[in-house]
Amino acid sequence: MAVDVLIAEDEPSILESLDFILRRAGLSIESVTDGDAALAAIRRERPRLVVLDVMLPKRSGFEVLKQIRADRLTHDLPVLILTAKGQAQDRQIAEELGASSFVTKPYANADVVGAVQRLLAEAAG
């Protein structure tokens, strides 16, 4: 089965929460816990969307986003960035790098599910 959403998040409780709410919304999920694994999984799984934390081990979410946008095969892949509350600078950098949307942590489950569903619908045309 094709992967709908790849989650790149290194905090176990947040990863578990995201996995749960998105599966409950009927999406197929793959998850990784560092930036290098995110890039490998994107190439391998070809997800329809990536939920990307900014603070990741090995390679930051910003570096992963930069790679996604630089690659012809993934250039148009929707990317939802997770940023910590109050990090306005993170949001600005992510916008400049081509993030599709943002959710601020701590987040409401409905906000994440809504953003994911909206981006998937937009990508489907």
C-alpha positions as CSV (number, residue, x, y, z in Angstrom):
1,M,0.0,0.0,0.0
2,A,1.3,3.5,-0.8
3,V,2.3,5.7,2.0
4,D,0.1,8.8,2.4
5,V,2.2,10.5,5.1
6,L,5.8,10.3,6.2
7,I,6.3,11.7,9.7
8,A,9.9,12.9,10.6
9,E,9.8,13.5,14.4
10,D,12.4,12.5,17.0
11,E,10.2,13.0,20.1
12,P,8.6,9.6,20.8
13,S,5.4,11.0,22.5
14,I,4.8,13.5,19.6
15,L,5.5,10.8,17.0
16,E,3.1,8.4,18.7
17,S,0.4,11.0,18.8
18,L,0.8,12.1,15.2
19,D,0.9,8.5,14.0
20,F,-2.3,7.7,16.0
21,I,-4.4,10.8,14.9
22,L,-3.4,10.4,11.2
23,R,-4.1,6.7,11.1
24,R,-7.4,7.3,12.8
25,A,-8.1,9.8,9.9
26,G,-7.7,6.9,7.5
27,L,-4.1,7.6,6.3
28,S,-1.3,5.2,5.9
29,I,1.8,6.3,7.8
30,E,5.5,5.7,7.8
31,S,7.7,7.4,10.4
32,V,11.4,8.1,10.9
33,T,13.3,9.9,13.7
34,D,16.1,11.7,12.0
35,G,16.8,13.9,8.9
36,D,18.9,11.3,7.0
37,A,16.3,8.6,7.5
38,A,13.6,11.1,6.3
39,L,15.4,11.7,3.0
40,A,16.0,7.9,2.5
41,A,12.3,7.1,3.3
42,I,11.1,9.9,0.9
43,R,13.1,8.3,-1.9
44,R,12.1,4.7,-1.0
45,E,8.4,5.2,-0.1
46,R,7.4,8.2,-2.3
47,P,4.9,9.5,0.3
48,R,2.1,11.9,-0.7
49,L,3.0,14.3,2.1
50,V,5.8,14.8,4.7
51,V,5.2,16.0,8.2
52,L,8.6,17.4,9.2
53,D,9.9,18.6,12.6
54,V,12.5,21.4,12.4
55,M,14.7,20.0,15.2
56,L,15.9,16.6,14.0
57,P,19.1,14.6,14.7
58,K,21.7,14.2,11.9
59,R,20.1,16.6,9.5
60,S,17.6,19.4,10.5
61,G,14.2,19.7,9.1
62,F,15.4,22.8,7.2
63,E,18.1,20.8,5.6
64,V,15.7,18.0,4.7
65,L,13.2,20.6,3.2
66,K,16.1,22.2,1.2
67,Q,16.9,18.7,-0.3
68,I,13.3,18.0,-1.0
69,R,12.9,21.3,-2.9
70,A,16.2,20.8,-4.8
71,D,15.3,17.4,-6.1
72,R,13.3,17.3,-9.4
73,L,11.4,14.2,-8.2
74,T,10.3,15.6,-4.9
75,H,10.2,19.3,-5.7
76,D,6.4,19.5,-5.5
77,L,6.0,17.2,-2.5
78,P,3.8,18.9,0.1
79,V,5.7,19.5,3.4
80,L,4.0,20.4,6.7
81,I,6.5,21.8,9.1
82,L,6.2,21.4,12.9
83,T,7.7,24.4,14.8
84,A,7.9,25.0,18.5
85,K,5.7,27.7,19.8
86,G,7.2,31.2,19.6
87,Q,9.8,30.3,17.0
88,A,8.7,33.0,14.4
89,Q,12.2,32.8,12.9
90,D,11.8,29.1,12.2
91,R,8.5,29.8,10.4
92,Q,10.1,32.5,8.2
93,I,13.1,30.2,7.3
94,A,10.7,27.4,6.4
95,E,8.6,29.7,4.2
96,E,11.7,30.8,2.4
97,L,12.7,27.2,1.9
98,G,9.3,26.3,0.4
99,A,7.3,24.7,3.2
100,S,3.7,24.1,2.2
101,S,2.2,24.8,5.6
102,F,2.9,25.0,9.3
103,V,1.6,23.7,12.6
104,T,2.9,25.1,15.9
105,K,3.7,22.7,18.8
106,P,1.9,22.2,21.1
107,Y,-0.9,21.6,18.5
108,A,-4.5,20.6,18.5
109,N,-5.0,17.2,16.8
110,A,-7.7,18.7,14.6
111,D,-5.2,21.3,13.3
112,V,-2.7,18.7,12.2
113,V,-5.3,16.4,10.6
114,G,-7.0,19.4,8.9
115,A,-3.7,20.7,7.5
116,V,-2.7,17.3,6.3
117,Q,-6.0,16.7,4.6
118,R,-6.0,20.1,3.0
119,L,-2.5,19.7,1.6
120,L,-3.3,16.2,0.2
121,A,-6.5,17.6,-1.4
122,E,-4.5,20.5,-3.0
123,A,-1.9,18.1,-4.2
124,A,-4.5,15.8,-5.8
125,G,-5.8,18.8,-7.7
